């Protein structure tokens, strides 16, 4: 959604502001429908533990 022109001097009622915000959020989700995966940290005491974990969680 692109806003052009001068801002209105009259404040927007809260109900209209909520509708505008919901429309903007839905349009943003159309561009990026999937959520970003969260990162994670895995710690290992030995390289052998790391290698066995990595082999078990390798993408297929």
CHARMM internal coordinates of N, CA and C (Angstrom, degrees):
IC EDIT
DIST 1 N 1 CA 1.4355
DIST 1 CA 1 C 1.5272
ANGL 1 N 1 CA 1 C 107.42
DIST 1 C 2 N 1.2988
ANGL 1 CA 1 C 2 N 116.44
DIHE 1 N 1 CA 1 C 2 N 132.25
DIST 2 N 2 CA 1.4507
ANGL 1 C 2 N 2 CA 121.09
DIHE 1 CA 1 C 2 N 2 CA -178.15
DIST 2 CA 2 C 1.5218
ANGL 2 N 2 CA 2 C 109.17
DIHE 1 C 2 N 2 CA 2 C -113.55
DIST 2 C 3 N 1.3217
ANGL 2 CA 2 C 3 N 115.89
DIHE 2 N 2 CA 2 C 3 N 128.41
DIST 3 N 3 CA 1.4539
ANGL 2 C 3 N 3 CA 120.90
DIHE 2 CA 2 C 3 N 3 CA 177.31
DIST 3 CA 3 C 1.5218
ANGL 3 N 3 CA 3 C 108.88
DIHE 2 C 3 N 3 CA 3 C -98.56
DIST 3 C 4 N 1.2844
ANGL 3 CA 3 C 4 N 116.38
DIHE 3 N 3 CA 3 C 4 N 126.17
DIST 4 N 4 CA 1.4519
ANGL 3 C 4 N 4 CA 120.97
DIHE 3 CA 3 C 4 N 4 CA 178.31
DIST 4 CA 4 C 1.5132
ANGL 4 N 4 CA 4 C 109.16
DIHE 3 C 4 N 4 CA 4 C -128.08
DIST 4 C 5 N 1.3108
ANGL 4 CA 4 C 5 N 115.78
DIHE 4 N 4 CA 4 C 5 N 152.44
DIST 5 N 5 CA 1.4527
ANGL 4 C 5 N 5 CA 120.14
DIHE 4 CA 4 C 5 N 5 CA 176.52
DIST 5 CA 5 C 1.5032
ANGL 5 N 5 CA 5 C 112.91
DIHE 4 C 5 N 5 CA 5 C 96.05
DIST 5 C 6 N 1.3258
ANGL 5 CA 5 C 6 N 114.94
DIHE 5 N 5 CA 5 C 6 N 179.18
DIST 6 N 6 CA 1.4582
ANGL 5 C 6 N 6 CA 121.01
DIHE 5 CA 5 C 6 N 6 CA -178.34
DIST 6 CA 6 C 1.5195
ANGL 6 N 6 CA 6 C 110.56
DIHE 5 C 6 N 6 CA 6 C -77.04
DIST 6 C 7 N 1.3231
ANGL 6 CA 6 C 7 N 114.94
DIHE 6 N 6 CA 6 C 7 N 153.34
DIST 7 N 7 CA 1.4523
ANGL 6 C 7 N 7 CA 119.31
DIHE 6 CA 6 C 7 N 7 CA 176.91
DIST 7 CA 7 C 1.5215
ANGL 7 N 7 CA 7 C 109.80
DIHE 6 C 7 N 7 CA 7 C -72.54
DIST 7 C 8 N 1.3132
ANGL 7 CA 7 C 8 N 115.13
DIHE 7 N 7 CA 7 C 8 N 149.96
DIST 8 N 8 CA 1.4472
ANGL 7 C 8 N 8 CA 121.16
DIHE 7 CA 7 C 8 N 8 CA 179.08
DIST 8 CA 8 C 1.5303
ANGL 8 N 8 CA 8 C 109.80
DIHE 7 C 8 N 8 CA 8 C -74.09
DIST 8 C 9 N 1.3093
ANGL 8 CA 8 C 9 N 116.54
DIHE 8 N 8 CA 8 C 9 N 140.81
DIST 9 N 9 CA 1.4539
ANGL 8 C 9 N 9 CA 121.07
DIHE 8 CA 8 C 9 N 9 CA 177.02
DIST 9 CA 9 C 1.5274
ANGL 9 N 9 CA 9 C 109.66
DIHE 8 C 9 N 9 CA 9 C -74.18
DIST 9 C 10 N 1.3288
ANGL 9 CA 9 C 10 N 116.88
DIHE 9 N 9 CA 9 C 10 N -30.83
DIST 10 N 10 CA 1.4592
ANGL 9 C 10 N 10 CA 122.44
DIHE 9 CA 9 C 10 N 10 CA -179.68
DIST 10 CA 10 C 1.5274
ANGL 10 N 10 CA 10 C 108.24
DIHE 9 C 10 N 10 CA 10 C -80.57
DIST 10 C 11 N 1.3306
ANGL 10 CA 10 C 11 N 118.41
DIHE 10 N 10 CA 10 C 11 N 126.26
DIST 11 N 11 CA 1.4701
ANGL 10 C 11 N 11 CA 119.23
DIHE 10 CA 10 C 11 N 11 CA 179.36
DIST 11 CA 11 C 1.5328
ANGL 11 N 11 CA 11 C 111.31
DIHE 10 C 11 N 11 CA 11 C -66.55
DIST 11 C 12 N 1.3112
ANGL 11 CA 11 C 12 N 115.10
DIHE 11 N 11 CA 11 C 12 N 149.50
DIST 12 N 12 CA 1.4674
ANGL 11 C 12 N 12 CA 121.50
DIHE 11 CA 11 C 12 N 12 CA -179.69
DIST 12 CA 12 C 1.5228
ANGL 12 N 12 CA 12 C 108.52
DIHE 11 C 12 N 12 CA 12 C -79.07
DIST 12 C 13 N 1.3275
ANGL 12 CA 12 C 13 N 117.96
DIHE 12 N 12 CA 12 C 13 N 134.89
DIST 13 N 13 CA 1.4688
ANGL 12 C 13 N 13 CA 119.69
DIHE 12 CA 12 C 13 N 13 CA 176.60
DIST 13 CA 13 C 1.5315
ANGL 13 N 13 CA 13 C 110.70
DIHE 12 C 13 N 13 CA 13 C -63.09
DIST 13 C 14 N 1.3194
ANGL 13 CA 13 C 14 N 118.02
DIHE 13 N 13 CA 13 C 14 N 149.72
DIST 14 N 14 CA 1.4665
ANGL 13 C 14 N 14 CA 120.58
DIHE 13 CA 13 C 14 N 14 CA -177.23
DIST 14 CA 14 C 1.5278
ANGL 14 N 14 CA 14 C 113.86
DIHE 13 C 14 N 14 CA 14 C -56.04
DIST 14 C 15 N 1.3305
ANGL 14 CA 14 C 15 N 118.05
DIHE 14 N 14 CA 14 C 15 N -37.74
DIST 15 N 15 CA 1.4709
ANGL 14 C 15 N 15 CA 120.66
DIHE 14 CA 14 C 15 N 15 CA -179.06
DIST 15 CA 15 C 1.5249
ANGL 15 N 15 CA 15 C 110.22
DIHE 14 C 15 N 15 CA 15 C -62.70
DIST 15 C 16 N 1.3394
ANGL 15 CA 15 C 16 N 116.63
DIHE 15 N 15 CA 15 C 16 N -42.27
DIST 16 N 16 CA 1.4621
ANGL 15 C 16 N 16 CA 120.34
DIHE 15 CA 15 C 16 N 16 CA 179.97
DIST 16 CA 16 C 1.5268
ANGL 16 N 16 CA 16 C 110.42
DIHE 15 C 16 N 16 CA 16 C -69.84
DIST 16 C 17 N 1.3252
ANGL 16 CA 16 C 17 N 116.89
DIHE 16 N 16 CA 16 C 17 N -37.28
DIST 17 N 17 CA 1.4640
ANGL 16 C 17 N 17 CA 120.42
DIHE 16 CA 16 C 17 N 17 CA 178.61
DIST 17 CA 17 C 1.5267
ANGL 17 N 17 CA 17 C 110.65
DIHE 16 C 17 N 17 CA 17 C -62.33
DIST 17 C 18 N 1.3351
ANGL 17 CA 17 C 18 N 117.08
DIHE 17 N 17 CA 17 C 18 N -39.03
DIST 18 N 18 CA 1.4690
ANGL 17 C 18 N 18 CA 121.05
DIHE 17 CA 17 C 18 N 18 CA 178.61
DIST 18 CA 18 C 1.5254
ANGL 18 N 18 CA 18 C 109.92
DIHE 17 C 18 N 18 CA 18 C -65.52
DIST 18 C 19 N 1.3345
ANGL 18 CA 18 C 19 N 117.58
DIHE 18 N 18 CA 18 C 19 N -43.69
DIST 19 N 19 CA 1.4708
ANGL 18 C 19 N 19 CA 120.37
DIHE 18 CA 18 C 19 N 19 CA 178.64
DIST 19 CA 19 C 1.5203
ANGL 19 N 19 CA 19 C 111.02
DIHE 18 C 19 N 19 CA 19 C -62.00
DIST 19 C 20 N 1.3200
ANGL 19 CA 19 C 20 N 117.10
DIHE 19 N 19 CA 19 C 20 N -42.19
DIST 20 N 20 CA 1.4748
ANGL 19 C 20 N 20 CA 120.72
DIHE 19 CA 19 C 20 N 20 CA 178.99
DIST 20 CA 20 C 1.5269
ANGL 20 N 20 CA 20 C 110.04
DIHE 19 C 20 N 20 CA 20 C -62.89
DIST 20 C 21 N 1.3274
ANGL 20 CA 20 C 21 N 116.48
DIHE 20 N 20 CA 20 C 21 N -44.37
DIST 21 N 21 CA 1.4618
ANGL 20 C 21 N 21 CA 120.26
DIHE 20 CA 20 C 21 N 21 CA 179.88
DIST 21 CA 21 C 1.5247
ANGL 21 N 21 CA 21 C 111.22
DIHE 20 C 21 N 21 CA 21 C -63.12
DIST 21 C 22 N 1.3416
ANGL 21 CA 21 C 22 N 117.87
DIHE 21 N 21 CA 21 C 22 N -42.23
DIST 22 N 22 CA 1.4647
ANGL 21 C 22 N 22 CA 120.85
DIHE 21 CA 21 C 22 N 22 CA 179.25
DIST 22 CA 22 C 1.5186
ANGL 22 N 22 CA 22 C 110.91
DIHE 21 C 22 N 22 CA 22 C -63.40
DIST 22 C 23 N 1.3214
ANGL 22 CA 22 C 23 N 117.15
DIHE 22 N 22 CA 22 C 23 N -38.88
DIST 23 N 23 CA 1.4619
ANGL 22 C 23 N 23 CA 120.40
DIHE 22 CA 22 C 23 N 23 CA 178.44
DIST 23 CA 23 C 1.5255
ANGL 23 N 23 CA 23 C 110.73
DIHE 22 C 23 N 23 CA 23 C -65.16
DIST 23 C 24 N 1.3295
ANGL 23 CA 23 C 24 N 116.66
DIHE 23 N 23 CA 23 C 24 N -41.68
DIST 24 N 24 CA 1.4612
ANGL 23 C 24 N 24 CA 119.96
DIHE 23 CA 23 C 24 N 24 CA 179.47
DIST 24 CA 24 C 1.5243
ANGL 24 N 24 CA 24 C 110.90
DIHE 23 C 24 N 24 CA 24 C -65.54
DIST 24 C 25 N 1.3237
ANGL 24 CA 24 C 25 N 117.65
DIHE 24 N 24 CA 24 C 25 N -39.53
DIST 25 N 25 CA 1.4610
ANGL 24 C 25 N 25 CA 121.32
DIHE 24 CA 24 C 25 N 25 CA 179.30
DIST 25 CA 25 C 1.5264
ANGL 25 N 25 CA 25 C 110.37
DIHE 24 C 25 N 25 CA 25 C -65.70
DIST 25 C 26 N 1.3340
ANGL 25 CA 25 C 26 N 117.52
DIHE 25 N 25 CA 25 C 26 N -42.80
DIST 26 N 26 CA 1.4690
ANGL 25 C 26 N 26 CA 119.61
DIHE 25 CA 25 C 26 N 26 CA -179.88
DIST 26 CA 26 C 1.5255
ANGL 26 N 26 CA 26 C 110.89
DIHE 25 C 26 N 26 CA 26 C -65.79
DIST 26 C 27 N 1.3164
ANGL 26 CA 26 C 27 N 118.24
DIHE 26 N 26 CA 26 C 27 N -37.34
DIST 27 N 27 CA 1.4574
ANGL 26 C 27 N 27 CA 120.50
DIHE 26 CA 26 C 27 N 27 CA 177.35
DIST 27 CA 27 C 1.5230
ANGL 27 N 27 CA 27 C 111.30
DIHE 26 C 27 N 27 CA 27 C -68.05
DIST 27 C 28 N 1.3247
ANGL 27 CA 27 C 28 N 117.55
DIHE 27 N 27 CA 27 C 28 N -36.01
DIST 28 N 28 CA 1.4614
ANGL 27 C 28 N 28 CA 120.58
DIHE 27 CA 27 C 28 N 28 CA 177.36
DIST 28 CA 28 C 1.5227
ANGL 28 N 28 CA 28 C 110.63
DIHE 27 C 28 N 28 CA 28 C -66.69
DIST 28 C 29 N 1.3323
ANGL 28 CA 28 C 29 N 117.62
DIHE 28 N 28 CA 28 C 29 N -36.39
DIST 29 N 29 CA 1.4683
ANGL 28 C 29 N 29 CA 120.70
DIHE 28 CA 28 C 29 N 29 CA 178.94
DIST 29 CA 29 C 1.5176
ANGL 29 N 29 CA 29 C 111.79
DIHE 28 C 29 N 29 CA 29 C -69.86
DIST 29 C 30 N 1.3284
ANGL 29 CA 29 C 30 N 118.21
DIHE 29 N 29 CA 29 C 30 N -26.28
DIST 30 N 30 CA 1.4681
ANGL 29 C 30 N 30 CA 120.49
DIHE 29 CA 29 C 30 N 30 CA 176.11
DIST 30 CA 30 C 1.5178
ANGL 30 N 30 CA 30 C 110.12
DIHE 29 C 30 N 30 CA 30 C -65.13
DIST 30 C 31 N 1.3322
ANGL 30 CA 30 C 31 N 116.43
DIHE 30 N 30 CA 30 C 31 N -36.67
DIST 31 N 31 CA 1.4594
ANGL 30 C 31 N 31 CA 120.53
DIHE 30 CA 30 C 31 N 31 CA 179.67
DIST 31 CA 31 C 1.5216
ANGL 31 N 31 CA 31 C 111.39
DIHE 30 C 31 N 31 CA 31 C -72.02
DIST 31 C 32 N 1.3233
ANGL 31 CA 31 C 32 N 117.73
DIHE 31 N 31 CA 31 C 32 N -37.62
DIST 32 N 32 CA 1.4607
ANGL 31 C 32 N 32 CA 122.59
DIHE 31 CA 31 C 32 N 32 CA -179.17
DIST 32 CA 32 C 1.5274
ANGL 32 N 32 CA 32 C 108.36
DIHE 31 C 32 N 32 CA 32 C -131.65
DIST 32 C 33 N 1.3498
ANGL 32 CA 32 C 33 N 118.23
DIHE 32 N 32 CA 32 C 33 N 80.22
DIST 33 N 33 CA 1.4576
ANGL 32 C 33 N 33 CA 120.56
DIHE 32 CA 32 C 33 N 33 CA -174.41
DIST 33 CA 33 C 1.5258
ANGL 33 N 33 CA 33 C 114.31
DIHE 32 C 33 N 33 CA 33 C -69.79
DIST 33 C 34 N 1.3298
ANGL 33 CA 33 C 34 N 118.60
DIHE 33 N 33 CA 33 C 34 N -23.76
DIST 34 N 34 CA 1.4579
ANGL 33 C 34 N 34 CA 119.85
DIHE 33 CA 33 C 34 N 34 CA -179.21
DIST 34 CA 34 C 1.5157
ANGL 34 N 34 CA 34 C 109.78
DIHE 33 C 34 N 34 CA 34 C -102.09
DIST 34 C 35 N 1.3133
ANGL 34 CA 34 C 35 N 115.19
DIHE 34 N 34 CA 34 C 35 N 143.84
DIST 35 N 35 CA 1.4467
ANGL 34 C 35 N 35 CA 119.22
DIHE 34 CA 34 C 35 N 35 CA 178.26
DIST 35 CA 35 C 1.5144
ANGL 35 N 35 CA 35 C 109.63
DIHE 34 C 35 N 35 CA 35 C -80.21
DIST 35 C 36 N 1.3171
ANGL 35 CA 35 C 36 N 114.87
DIHE 35 N 35 CA 35 C 36 N 151.89
DIST 36 N 36 CA 1.4460
ANGL 35 C 36 N 36 CA 120.54
DIHE 35 CA 35 C 36 N 36 CA -179.72
DIST 36 CA 36 C 1.5238
ANGL 36 N 36 CA 36 C 109.74
DIHE 35 C 36 N 36 CA 36 C -71.74
DIST 36 C 37 N 1.3220
ANGL 36 CA 36 C 37 N 116.02
DIHE 36 N 36 CA 36 C 37 N 139.03
DIST 37 N 37 CA 1.4529
ANGL 36 C 37 N 37 CA 119.34
DIHE 36 CA 36 C 37 N 37 CA 179.12
DIST 37 CA 37 C 1.5201
ANGL 37 N 37 CA 37 C 109.45
DIHE 36 C 37 N 37 CA 37 C -72.10
DIST 37 C 38 N 1.3096
ANGL 37 CA 37 C 38 N 115.35
DIHE 37 N 37 CA 37 C 38 N 141.84
DIST 38 N 38 CA 1.4562
ANGL 37 C 38 N 38 CA 120.08
DIHE 37 CA 37 C 38 N 38 CA 177.90
DIST 38 CA 38 C 1.5135
ANGL 38 N 38 CA 38 C 109.78
DIHE 37 C 38 N 38 CA 38 C -81.03
DIST 38 C 39 N 1.3026
ANGL 38 CA 38 C 39 N 116.03
DIHE 38 N 38 CA 38 C 39 N 143.54
DIST 39 N 39 CA 1.4582
ANGL 38 C 39 N 39 CA 120.68
DIHE 38 CA 38 C 39 N 39 CA 176.21
DIST 39 CA 39 C 1.5213
ANGL 39 N 39 CA 39 C 110.40
DIHE 38 C 39 N 39 CA 39 C -79.51
DIST 39 C 40 N 1.3228
ANGL 39 CA 39 C 40 N 116.31
DIHE 39 N 39 CA 39 C 40 N 165.43
DIST 40 N 40 CA 1.4519
ANGL 39 C 40 N 40 CA 120.30
DIHE 39 CA 39 C 40 N 40 CA 178.38
DIST 40 CA 40 C 1.5227
ANGL 40 N 40 CA 40 C 108.80
DIHE 39 C 40 N 40 CA 40 C -150.56
DIST 40 C 41 N 1.3089
ANGL 40 CA 40 C 41 N 115.72
DIHE 40 N 40 CA 40 C 41 N 162.05
DIST 41 N 41 CA 1.4613
ANGL 40 C 41 N 41 CA 121.88
DIHE 40 CA 40 C 41 N 41 CA -179.12
DIST 41 CA 41 C 1.5172
ANGL 41 N 41 CA 41 C 108.04
DIHE 40 C 41 N 41 CA 41 C -121.50
DIST 41 C 42 N 1.3295
ANGL 41 CA 41 C 42 N 115.67
DIHE 41 N 41 CA 41 C 42 N 132.25
DIST 42 N 42 CA 1.4549
ANGL 41 C 42 N 42 CA 121.62
DIHE 41 CA 41 C 42 N 42 CA 176.16
DIST 42 CA 42 C 1.5216
ANGL 42 N 42 CA 42 C 106.72
DIHE 41 C 42 N 42 CA 42 C -124.19
DIST 42 C 43 N 1.3268
ANGL 42 CA 42 C 43 N 116.27
DIHE 42 N 42 CA 42 C 43 N 128.17
DIST 43 N 43 CA 1.4681
ANGL 42 C 43 N 43 CA 120.73
DIHE 42 CA 42 C 43 N 43 CA -178.89
DIST 43 CA 43 C 1.5231
ANGL 43 N 43 CA 43 C 109.58
DIHE 42 C 43 N 43 CA 43 C -109.91
DIST 43 C 44 N 1.3236
ANGL 43 CA 43 C 44 N 116.25
DIHE 43 N 43 CA 43 C 44 N 143.62
DIST 44 N 44 CA 1.4557
ANGL 43 C 44 N 44 CA 122.55
DIHE 43 CA 43 C 44 N 44 CA -178.97
DIST 44 CA 44 C 1.5220
ANGL 44 N 44 CA 44 C 109.22
DIHE 43 C 44 N 44 CA 44 C -130.53
DIST 44 C 45 N 1.3288
ANGL 44 CA 44 C 45 N 115.96
DIHE 44 N 44 CA 44 C 45 N 147.62
DIST 45 N 45 CA 1.4610
ANGL 44 C 45 N 45 CA 120.14
DIHE 44 CA 44 C 45 N 45 CA 177.73
DIST 45 CA 45 C 1.5251
ANGL 45 N 45 CA 45 C 111.43
DIHE 44 C 45 N 45 CA 45 C -85.61
DIST 45 C 46 N 1.3394
ANGL 45 CA 45 C 46 N 116.24
DIHE 45 N 45 CA 45 C 46 N -27.93
DIST 46 N 46 CA 1.4671
ANGL 45 C 46 N 46 CA 119.23
DIHE 45 CA 45 C 46 N 46 CA -178.96
DIST 46 CA 46 C 1.5251
ANGL 46 N 46 CA 46 C 109.67
DIHE 45 C 46 N 46 CA 46 C -134.53
DIST 46 C 47 N 1.3313
ANGL 46 CA 46 C 47 N 114.68
DIHE 46 N 46 CA 46 C 47 N 162.33
DIST 47 N 47 CA 1.4644
ANGL 46 C 47 N 47 CA 120.17
DIHE 46 CA 46 C 47 N 47 CA 176.74
DIST 47 CA 47 C 1.5233
ANGL 47 N 47 CA 47 C 110.58
DIHE 46 C 47 N 47 CA 47 C -67.41
DIST 47 C 48 N 1.3335
ANGL 47 CA 47 C 48 N 117.23
DIHE 47 N 47 CA 47 C 48 N -30.75
DIST 48 N 48 CA 1.4630
ANGL 47 C 48 N 48 CA 120.26
DIHE 47 CA 47 C 48 N 48 CA 179.28
DIST 48 CA 48 C 1.5387
ANGL 48 N 48 CA 48 C 110.85
DIHE 47 C 48 N 48 CA 48 C -64.29
DIST 48 C 49 N 1.3371
ANGL 48 CA 48 C 49 N 116.72
DIHE 48 N 48 CA 48 C 49 N -41.57
DIST 49 N 49 CA 1.4641
ANGL 48 C 49 N 49 CA 119.94
DIHE 48 CA 48 C 49 N 49 CA 176.00
DIST 49 CA 49 C 1.5242
ANGL 49 N 49 CA 49 C 110.76
DIHE 48 C 49 N 49 CA 49 C -61.33
DIST 49 C 50 N 1.3230
ANGL 49 CA 49 C 50 N 115.35
DIHE 49 N 49 CA 49 C 50 N -41.95
DIST 50 N 50 CA 1.4600
ANGL 49 C 50 N 50 CA 120.10
DIHE 49 CA 49 C 50 N 50 CA 179.58
DIST 50 CA 50 C 1.5288
ANGL 50 N 50 CA 50 C 110.75
DIHE 49 C 50 N 50 CA 50 C -62.12
DIST 50 C 51 N 1.3163
ANGL 50 CA 50 C 51 N 116.55
DIHE 50 N 50 CA 50 C 51 N -46.74
DIST 51 N 51 CA 1.4567
ANGL 50 C 51 N 51 CA 120.39
DIHE 50 CA 50 C 51 N 51 CA -178.12
DIST 51 CA 51 C 1.5231
ANGL 51 N 51 CA 51 C 111.88
DIHE 50 C 51 N 51 CA 51 C -65.03
DIST 51 C 52 N 1.3343
ANGL 51 CA 51 C 52 N 117.72
DIHE 51 N 51 CA 51 C 52 N -39.50
DIST 52 N 52 CA 1.4653
ANGL 51 C 52 N 52 CA 118.91
DIHE 51 CA 51 C 52 N 52 CA 179.55
DIST 52 CA 52 C 1.5279
ANGL 52 N 52 CA 52 C 110.74
DIHE 51 C 52 N 52 CA 52 C -69.23
DIST 52 C 53 N 1.3307
ANGL 52 CA 52 C 53 N 117.73
DIHE 52 N 52 CA 52 C 53 N -38.48
DIST 53 N 53 CA 1.4719
ANGL 52 C 53 N 53 CA 120.40
DIHE 52 CA 52 C 53 N 53 CA 176.73
DIST 53 CA 53 C 1.5248
ANGL 53 N 53 CA 53 C 110.51
DIHE 52 C 53 N 53 CA 53 C -64.96
DIST 53 C 54 N 1.3263
ANGL 53 CA 53 C 54 N 115.75
DIHE 53 N 53 CA 53 C 54 N -44.11
DIST 54 N 54 CA 1.4574
ANGL 53 C 54 N 54 CA 120.19
DIHE 53 CA 53 C 54 N 54 CA -178.50
DIST 54 CA 54 C 1.5431
ANGL 54 N 54 CA 54 C 111.19
DIHE 53 C 54 N 54 CA 54 C -62.99
DIST 54 C 55 N 1.3415
ANGL 54 CA 54 C 55 N 116.22
DIHE 54 N 54 CA 54 C 55 N -39.76
DIST 55 N 55 CA 1.4622
ANGL 54 C 55 N 55 CA 119.76
DIHE 54 CA 54 C 55 N 55 CA 178.91
DIST 55 CA 55 C 1.5237
ANGL 55 N 55 CA 55 C 110.67
DIHE 54 C 55 N 55 CA 55 C -65.99
DIST 55 C 56 N 1.3189
ANGL 55 CA 55 C 56 N 117.62
DIHE 55 N 55 CA 55 C 56 N -35.70
DIST 56 N 56 CA 1.4674
ANGL 55 C 56 N 56 CA 121.18
DIHE 55 CA 55 C 56 N 56 CA -178.60
DIST 56 CA 56 C 1.5388
ANGL 56 N 56 CA 56 C 112.00
DIHE 55 C 56 N 56 CA 56 C -74.77
DIST 56 C 57 N 1.3186
ANGL 56 CA 56 C 57 N 118.06
DIHE 56 N 56 CA 56 C 57 N -27.39
DIST 57 N 57 CA 1.4629
ANGL 56 C 57 N 57 CA 121.83
DIHE 56 CA 56 C 57 N 57 CA -174.92
DIST 57 CA 57 C 1.5199
ANGL 57 N 57 CA 57 C 113.22
DIHE 56 C 57 N 57 CA 57 C -110.02
DIST 57 C 58 N 1.2918
ANGL 57 CA 57 C 58 N 117.21
DIHE 57 N 57 CA 57 C 58 N 15.08
DIST 58 N 58 CA 1.4630
ANGL 57 C 58 N 58 CA 121.13
DIHE 57 CA 57 C 58 N 58 CA 178.98
DIST 58 CA 58 C 1.5296
ANGL 58 N 58 CA 58 C 109.48
DIHE 57 C 58 N 58 CA 58 C -68.32
DIST 58 C 59 N 1.3372
ANGL 58 CA 58 C 59 N 117.30
DIHE 58 N 58 CA 58 C 59 N 136.33
DIST 59 N 59 CA 1.4805
ANGL 58 C 59 N 59 CA 118.94
DIHE 58 CA 58 C 59 N 59 CA 178.69
DIST 59 CA 59 C 1.5206
ANGL 59 N 59 CA 59 C 110.84
DIHE 58 C 59 N 59 CA 59 C -61.42
DIST 59 C 60 N 1.3057
ANGL 59 CA 59 C 60 N 115.40
DIHE 59 N 59 CA 59 C 60 N 139.81
DIST 60 N 60 CA 1.4904
ANGL 59 C 60 N 60 CA 119.49
DIHE 59 CA 59 C 60 N 60 CA -177.11
DIST 60 CA 60 C 1.4986
ANGL 60 N 60 CA 60 C 110.66
DIHE 59 C 60 N 60 CA 60 C -97.71
END
COOR INIT
IC SEED 1 N 1 CA 1 C
IC BUILD
